[in-house]
Amino acid sequence: MNPIKGASAVQVPVPDSVNAGIESVLIGKISRRLIGFLFVLFVFSFLDRINIGFAGLTMGKDLGLTATEFGLASTVFYGAYIMFGIPSNVMLGKLGARRWIAIIMVAWGIASTATMFARDANSLYVLRILVGIAEAGFLPGILLYLTFWFPGAYRARANALFMIAMPVTSALGAVVSGYILKLDGLQGLHGWQWLFLLEGLPSAVLGVAVWLYLDDSPQKARWLTQAEKTALATMLEADNAQAARRRAQTDKPEPGSLMRELCSIPVLQLAVTYFLLVNTLGMISTWVPQIVKSFNQGSSDLVVGVLTAIPHAFTIAAMLMWGRRSDKHQERRWHVALPMLAAAGGWLLTACEVGPETKLLGLCIASAGAYAAMTIFWTLPDQVISVSSRPVGIAFINAAGIVGAALNAVIVGYLRDISGSFTSGLLYATAVLVVGASVVLTFSGAMTRHR
């Protein structure tokens, strides 16, 4: 059964309303069952995406890579990710979330582990392409999966609880990766080879756990009673009805024409905004360890790892607080734009000729702002994309963001090579965030009150 159809098809009468207290209890039950598990999956997904940034502290020298070549390794990953994101989400719709997410997790776990065998730039590119192909469907697939279970009024908090895996992984990954790099020479392996080995294999193991634990849709969940399934279906159907009314009131394309929906002004605004926002997210995941190293010359890799973890601690708090605030006020557009502008200010502060403590503060602001904006951003697509078009629509917007991350890796690497510092790259990140905030403020599909 297609999980989208399964999420809304109900075989019993649906009541006219669902008691608010029952709603809260039901959403709590779903959160306890799903969010923690999905969080763990995302930790290893994101770790396998960003661990090349920590490996780069020693890997580049061992393989003789320039900063541009190292940046290109991230770019080819994102290129493969972009190409296979939409097909992967389509496959999720055909095979179901449980089967497809299990398959791709096993595949990218093996491919990420195999990166330890890279011998030069070309072999590194091939291995990163394989990781990108396998991992392409995970984040857009899970974002789609969450729409099967969480109504829009609860989505920002659900997104925040799931997506804090990114800063948590960056923080813990920084410290753990610093320790793993100290294994350099053990059993004849470089520290970065141990990094890919110890951080890649768990994803393959978790893929098996996905097969055994997840359900494709609420209607297939044995841990929900029929009354709970009916209540959830009522809430989700009310969401879809509200979204349809908003599209009708603002002359958005009617469902049934996928290309018309993807090419509509609101969807293109979201794609452009996410393209610009993920420039900063790519900056954080790829370059922050080396940025911290640049203003802490002489520090060990372990110290750099600990310092790199500090901005992510601020980020976790910001995401949880901002997601709760957005749901409380049921406002989305300004809750995306304001943290983007704050992140721009953080990058600008880091670029200034100030002390290392102030630069680290700038990184804290940049990271907290960008990730808080992303948490709220993913409540917007379902307001302007019909249920039938969401698998492709979400993957399309996510792919636009990945293009931004890919370009960031090359542009910042090139700017560093020609200037000898990260200053010009930091100014580039500042500029794109300001433009992105301006674009999202023109978005006409954001709700002011969801209910």
C-alpha positions as CSV (number, residue, x, y, z in Angstrom):
1,M,0.0,0.0,0.0
2,N,1.2,3.5,-0.8
3,P,1.9,5.0,2.7
4,I,0.4,8.3,1.6
5,K,-2.9,6.7,0.8
6,G,-2.6,4.5,3.9
7,A,-2.2,7.6,6.1
8,S,-5.6,9.0,5.0
9,A,-7.7,5.9,4.1
10,V,-10.1,5.1,7.0
11,Q,-12.6,2.3,7.0
12,V,-14.6,3.5,10.0
13,P,-16.7,6.6,10.6
14,V,-14.7,9.6,11.5
15,P,-16.0,11.9,14.2
16,D,-16.5,15.6,13.6
17,S,-13.9,16.7,16.1
18,V,-11.1,15.2,18.2
19,N,-10.9,16.3,21.8
20,A,-7.8,18.5,22.4
21,G,-6.7,16.4,25.4
22,I,-6.9,13.2,23.4
23,E,-4.9,14.9,20.6
24,S,-2.1,15.7,23.1
25,V,-2.0,12.2,24.5
26,L,-2.0,10.6,21.0
27,I,0.8,12.9,19.7
28,G,2.8,12.1,22.8
29,K,2.4,8.4,22.2
30,I,3.5,8.7,18.6
31,S,6.4,10.9,19.6
32,R,7.7,8.4,22.2
33,R,7.4,5.5,19.6
34,L,9.0,7.3,16.7
35,I,11.0,10.4,17.4
36,G,13.7,8.8,19.6
37,F,14.3,6.0,17.1
38,L,14.3,8.4,14.1
39,F,16.7,10.6,16.0
40,V,19.2,7.8,16.4
41,L,19.0,7.0,12.7
42,F,19.6,10.7,11.8
43,V,22.6,10.8,14.1
44,F,24.4,8.2,12.1
45,S,23.1,9.5,8.8
46,F,24.4,13.0,9.5
47,L,27.6,11.6,11.0
48,D,28.4,9.7,7.8
49,R,27.7,12.9,5.9
50,I,29.9,15.2,8.0
51,N,32.7,13.0,9.2
52,I,34.7,13.9,6.2
53,G,35.0,17.4,7.7
54,F,36.7,15.9,10.8
55,A,38.8,13.5,8.7
56,G,40.0,16.5,6.7
57,L,42.1,17.6,9.6
58,T,44.6,14.9,8.7
59,M,43.2,13.2,5.6
60,G,44.1,16.0,3.2
61,K,47.8,15.9,4.1
62,D,47.9,12.1,3.9
63,L,46.3,12.0,0.5
64,G,48.0,15.2,-0.8
65,L,44.7,17.1,-1.4
66,T,44.4,20.8,-1.9
67,A,41.6,22.7,-0.2
68,T,39.8,22.9,-3.5
69,E,40.1,19.1,-4.0
70,F,38.9,18.5,-0.5
71,G,35.9,20.7,-1.1
72,L,35.2,18.9,-4.4
73,A,34.9,15.7,-2.4
74,S,31.9,17.2,-0.7
75,T,30.5,18.6,-3.9
76,V,30.5,15.2,-5.7
77,F,28.7,13.7,-2.7
78,Y,26.0,16.4,-2.9
79,G,25.8,16.0,-6.7
80,A,24.9,12.4,-6.3
81,Y,22.6,13.2,-3.5
82,I,20.8,15.7,-5.7
83,M,20.4,13.4,-8.6
84,F,19.0,10.5,-6.6
85,G,16.9,12.4,-4.0
86,I,13.7,12.5,-6.0
87,P,13.9,8.9,-7.3
88,S,14.6,7.7,-3.8
89,N,11.5,9.4,-2.4
90,V,9.4,7.9,-5.2
91,M,10.8,4.5,-4.3
92,L,9.8,5.1,-0.6
93,G,6.2,5.7,-1.8
94,K,6.3,2.5,-3.8
95,L,8.0,0.1,-1.3
96,G,7.1,1.8,2.0
97,A,9.2,3.6,4.5
98,R,10.3,0.5,6.4
99,R,11.7,-1.4,3.5
100,W,13.3,1.5,1.6
101,I,14.9,3.3,4.6
102,A,16.3,-0.1,5.7
103,I,17.8,-0.7,2.3
104,I,19.5,2.7,1.9
105,M,20.9,2.7,5.4
106,V,22.6,-0.6,4.9
107,A,24.0,0.6,1.5
108,W,25.4,3.9,2.7
109,G,26.8,2.3,5.9
110,I,28.9,0.0,3.7
111,A,29.9,2.8,1.3
112,S,30.8,5.2,4.1
113,T,33.0,2.5,5.7
114,A,34.7,1.8,2.4
115,T,35.9,5.5,2.3
116,M,38.7,4.3,4.6
117,F,40.3,2.7,1.4
118,A,40.6,6.0,-0.5
119,R,44.1,6.5,-1.9
120,D,43.9,9.7,-3.8
121,A,41.4,12.4,-4.9
122,N,39.8,10.3,-7.6
123,S,39.1,7.3,-5.4
124,L,37.8,9.6,-2.7
125,Y,35.4,11.1,-5.2
126,V,34.1,7.7,-6.3
127,L,33.4,6.6,-2.7
128,R,31.7,9.9,-1.8
129,I,29.5,9.6,-4.8
130,L,28.4,6.1,-3.6
131,V,27.6,7.5,-0.2
132,G,25.6,10.3,-1.8
133,I,23.6,7.9,-3.9
134,A,22.7,5.7,-1.0
135,E,21.9,8.5,1.5
136,A,19.9,10.7,-0.9
137,G,16.5,9.4,0.2
138,F,17.0,9.5,3.9
139,L,16.2,13.1,5.1
140,P,13.5,13.9,2.5
141,G,12.1,10.4,3.1
142,I,11.9,10.9,6.9
143,L,10.5,14.5,6.4
144,L,7.8,12.9,4.3
145,Y,7.3,10.1,6.8
146,L,6.7,12.6,9.6
147,T,3.8,14.1,7.7
148,F,2.1,10.7,7.9
149,W,2.1,10.9,11.7
150,F,2.2,14.6,12.9
151,P,-0.5,17.2,12.0
152,G,0.9,20.7,11.1
153,A,0.1,22.2,14.5
154,Y,2.6,19.8,16.1
155,R,5.1,19.6,13.3
156,A,7.7,22.3,14.4
157,R,8.2,20.5,17.7
158,A,8.4,17.1,16.0
159,N,10.9,18.5,13.5
160,A,13.0,20.1,16.3
161,L,13.1,16.9,18.3
162,F,14.2,14.9,15.2
163,M,16.5,17.5,13.7
164,I,18.5,18.2,16.8
165,A,20.3,15.1,15.7
166,M,22.3,17.4,13.4
167,P,23.8,19.6,16.1
168,V,24.0,16.7,18.6
169,T,25.9,14.7,16.0
170,S,28.1,17.6,15.2
171,A,28.9,18.2,18.9
172,L,29.4,14.6,19.9
173,G,31.0,13.8,16.6
174,A,33.5,16.5,17.0
175,V,34.7,15.1,20.4
176,V,34.4,11.5,19.4
177,S,36.1,12.1,16.1
178,G,38.9,13.9,17.9
179,Y,39.5,10.8,20.0
180,I,39.3,8.5,17.0
181,L,41.9,10.5,15.1
182,K,44.3,9.8,18.0
183,L,44.2,6.1,16.9
184,D,46.5,7.1,14.1
185,G,49.0,4.3,13.5
186,L,47.0,1.6,15.3
187,Q,47.0,-1.6,13.2
188,G,48.8,0.4,10.5
189,L,45.8,2.6,9.8
190,H,45.6,6.4,9.7
191,G,43.3,8.1,12.2
192,W,40.9,9.1,9.5
193,Q,40.6,5.5,8.3
194,W,39.6,4.5,11.8
195,L,37.1,7.3,11.7
196,F,35.3,6.0,8.6
197,L,35.4,2.4,9.9
198,L,33.9,3.1,13.4
199,E,31.4,5.7,12.2
200,G,30.2,3.9,9.1
201,L,29.4,0.4,10.1
202,P,26.7,1.3,12.7
203,S,24.5,2.6,9.9
204,A,24.3,-0.8,8.3
205,V,23.3,-2.4,11.6
206,L,20.6,0.2,12.1
207,G,19.2,-0.5,8.7
208,V,18.3,-4.0,9.9
209,A,16.7,-2.4,13.0
210,V,14.5,-0.2,10.8
211,W,13.2,-3.3,8.9
212,L,12.1,-4.8,12.3
213,Y,10.8,-1.6,14.0
214,L,9.1,0.9,11.7
215,D,5.6,0.9,10.3
216,D,4.8,2.2,6.8
217,S,1.8,4.3,8.0
218,P,-0.5,4.8,11.0
219,Q,-3.0,2.3,9.6
220,K,-0.4,-0.5,9.8
221,A,0.7,0.3,13.3
222,R,-0.2,-2.4,15.7
223,W,0.7,-0.2,18.7
224,L,-2.2,2.2,17.9
225,T,-5.7,1.3,18.7
226,Q,-8.4,1.7,16.0
227,A,-9.8,4.7,17.9
228,E,-6.3,6.3,17.9
229,K,-5.9,5.6,14.1
230,T,-9.3,7.2,13.5
231,A,-8.4,10.3,15.6
232,L,-5.1,10.8,13.9
233,A,-6.7,10.4,10.5
234,T,-9.3,13.1,11.5
235,M,-6.5,15.5,12.4
236,L,-4.5,14.8,9.2
237,E,-7.6,15.1,7.0
238,A,-8.4,18.5,8.7
239,D,-4.8,19.6,7.9
240,N,-5.1,18.6,4.2
241,A,-8.5,20.4,4.0
242,Q,-7.1,23.6,5.4
243,A,-4.2,23.4,3.0
244,A,-6.5,22.9,0.1
245,R,-8.6,26.0,1.1
246,R,-5.4,28.1,1.4
247,R,-4.4,27.0,-2.1
248,A,-7.8,27.9,-3.5
249,Q,-7.8,31.3,-1.7
250,T,-4.4,32.3,-3.0
251,D,-4.8,30.9,-6.6
252,K,-2.2,28.1,-6.0
253,P,-2.3,25.2,-8.5
254,E,-4.8,22.5,-7.8
255,P,-3.6,19.0,-7.1
256,G,-3.3,16.7,-10.2
257,S,-0.5,18.5,-12.0
258,L,2.8,17.8,-10.4
259,M,4.8,20.1,-12.6
260,R,2.4,23.0,-12.1
261,E,2.8,22.5,-8.3
262,L,6.6,22.3,-8.5
263,C,6.8,25.4,-10.7
264,S,4.4,27.5,-8.7
265,I,5.7,30.7,-7.1
266,P,5.4,29.5,-3.4
267,V,7.3,26.2,-4.1
268,L,10.0,28.0,-6.0
269,Q,10.3,30.5,-3.1
270,L,10.8,27.6,-0.8
271,A,13.4,26.0,-3.0
272,V,15.4,29.3,-3.3
273,T,15.2,29.9,0.4
274,Y,16.4,26.4,1.2
275,F,19.2,26.7,-1.4
276,L,20.4,29.8,0.4
277,L,19.9,28.5,3.9
278,V,21.8,25.2,3.3
279,N,24.8,27.2,2.1
280,T,25.3,27.9,5.8
281,L,24.4,24.4,6.9
282,G,27.0,23.1,4.5
283,M,29.5,25.6,5.8
284,I,28.9,24.3,9.3
285,S,29.3,20.6,8.5
286,T,32.3,20.9,6.2
287,W,34.4,23.8,7.3
288,V,33.8,24.7,11.0
289,P,36.5,22.3,12.3
290,Q,39.0,23.9,10.0
291,I,37.7,27.4,10.8
292,V,38.2,26.7,14.5
293,K,41.6,25.4,13.8
294,S,42.5,28.6,11.8
295,F,42.0,30.8,14.9
296,N,43.4,28.2,17.4
297,Q,46.8,27.6,15.7
298,G,48.8,25.0,17.7
299,S,45.9,23.4,19.3
300,S,45.6,19.6,19.1
301,D,42.9,17.9,17.1
302,L,41.2,16.9,20.4
303,V,41.1,20.5,21.6
304,V,39.8,21.6,18.2
305,G,37.1,18.9,18.4
306,V,36.0,20.1,21.9
307,L,35.9,23.8,20.7
308,T,33.9,22.8,17.6
309,A,31.3,21.1,19.9
310,I,30.5,24.3,21.8
311,P,28.4,26.0,19.0
312,H,26.3,22.9,18.7
313,A,25.3,23.0,22.4
314,F,23.8,26.4,21.8
315,T,22.2,25.2,18.6
316,I,20.3,22.3,20.4
317,A,18.8,24.7,22.9
318,A,17.8,27.2,20.2
319,M,16.1,24.6,18.0
320,L,14.0,23.3,20.8
321,M,13.0,26.7,22.1
322,W,12.3,28.1,18.6
323,G,10.2,25.1,17.5
324,R,8.1,25.3,20.7
325,R,7.6,29.1,20.2
326,S,6.6,28.8,16.6
327,D,4.0,26.1,17.4
328,K,2.7,28.2,20.3
329,H,2.2,31.3,18.1
330,Q,1.3,29.2,15.0
331,E,3.5,31.5,12.9
332,R,6.1,30.3,10.5
333,R,7.5,32.9,8.1
334,W,9.1,35.3,10.6
335,H,10.3,32.3,12.6
336,V,12.4,31.3,9.6
337,A,13.6,34.7,8.6
338,L,14.7,36.1,12.0
339,P,17.1,33.2,12.8
340,M,18.5,33.4,9.3
341,L,19.4,37.1,9.9
342,A,20.9,36.2,13.3
343,A,23.0,33.5,11.6
344,A,24.2,36.1,9.1
345,G,25.3,38.3,11.9
346,G,27.1,35.4,13.5
347,W,29.2,34.7,10.3
348,L,30.0,38.4,10.1
349,L,31.2,38.5,13.6
350,T,33.4,35.4,13.0
351,A,34.9,37.2,10.0
352,C,35.9,40.3,12.0
353,E,39.4,40.9,13.3
354,V,38.5,39.9,16.9
355,G,39.8,37.5,19.5
356,P,39.2,33.8,19.3
357,E,36.6,33.9,22.0
358,T,34.5,36.4,20.0
359,K,35.0,34.4,16.8
360,L,33.7,31.3,18.7
361,L,30.7,33.3,19.8
362,G,30.0,34.2,16.2
363,L,30.1,30.5,15.3
364,C,27.6,29.8,18.1
365,I,25.2,32.4,16.8
366,A,25.6,31.3,13.1
367,S,24.9,27.6,13.9
368,A,22.0,28.3,16.3
369,G,20.3,30.6,13.9
370,A,20.7,28.5,10.8
371,Y,19.5,25.2,12.4
372,A,16.6,27.0,14.2
373,A,15.5,28.4,10.8
374,M,15.7,25.0,9.2
375,T,13.5,23.5,12.0
376,I,10.6,25.8,11.2
377,F,11.3,25.8,7.4
378,W,10.1,22.2,7.0
379,T,6.7,23.1,8.3
380,L,6.1,25.2,5.2
381,P,6.0,22.8,2.2
382,D,2.9,20.9,3.2
383,Q,1.0,24.2,3.3
384,V,1.5,24.7,-0.5
385,I,2.0,21.1,-1.8
386,S,-0.8,18.7,-2.2
387,V,-0.6,15.3,-0.5
388,S,-0.1,13.4,-3.7
389,S,2.8,15.6,-4.8
390,R,4.6,15.8,-1.5
391,P,7.1,12.9,-2.1
392,V,8.5,14.7,-5.1
393,G,7.9,18.2,-3.8
394,I,9.8,17.7,-0.6
395,A,12.6,15.9,-2.4
396,F,12.7,18.8,-4.9
397,I,13.1,21.4,-2.2
398,N,15.6,19.4,-0.4
399,A,17.6,18.9,-3.6
400,A,17.7,22.7,-4.0
401,G,19.3,22.9,-0.6
402,I,21.8,20.3,-1.4
403,V,22.9,22.3,-4.4
404,G,23.6,25.1,-2.0
405,A,25.7,22.9,0.2
406,A,27.6,21.6,-2.8
407,L,28.4,25.1,-4.1
408,N,29.4,26.2,-0.7
409,A,32.0,23.5,-0.5
410,V,33.6,24.5,-3.8
411,I,33.3,28.3,-3.4
412,V,34.6,28.4,0.2
413,G,37.5,26.0,-0.7
414,Y,38.4,28.1,-3.8
415,L,38.2,31.4,-1.8
416,R,40.4,30.0,0.9
417,D,43.0,28.8,-1.7
418,I,43.2,32.2,-3.3
419,S,43.1,34.3,-0.2
420,G,44.8,32.1,2.4
421,S,42.0,32.5,5.0
422,F,38.3,31.9,5.6
423,T,37.3,35.5,5.8
424,S,36.0,35.8,2.2
425,G,34.0,32.5,2.6
426,L,32.4,33.8,5.8
427,L,31.4,37.0,4.1
428,Y,29.9,34.9,1.3
429,A,27.8,32.9,3.9
430,T,26.6,36.2,5.4
431,A,25.4,37.6,2.1
432,V,23.4,34.5,1.1
433,L,21.6,34.3,4.4
434,V,20.5,37.9,4.1
435,V,19.1,37.3,0.6
436,G,17.5,34.1,1.9
437,A,15.7,35.9,4.7
438,S,14.4,38.4,2.2
439,V,13.0,35.7,0.0
440,V,11.2,33.8,2.8
441,L,9.6,37.1,3.9
442,T,7.9,37.3,0.5
443,F,6.5,33.8,0.8
444,S,2.7,34.0,0.6
445,G,1.8,30.5,1.8
446,A,2.8,30.7,5.4
447,M,0.1,30.5,8.0
448,T,-0.5,33.1,10.7
449,R,-2.8,30.8,12.6
450,H,-3.0,27.1,11.8
451,R,-6.0,26.3,13.8
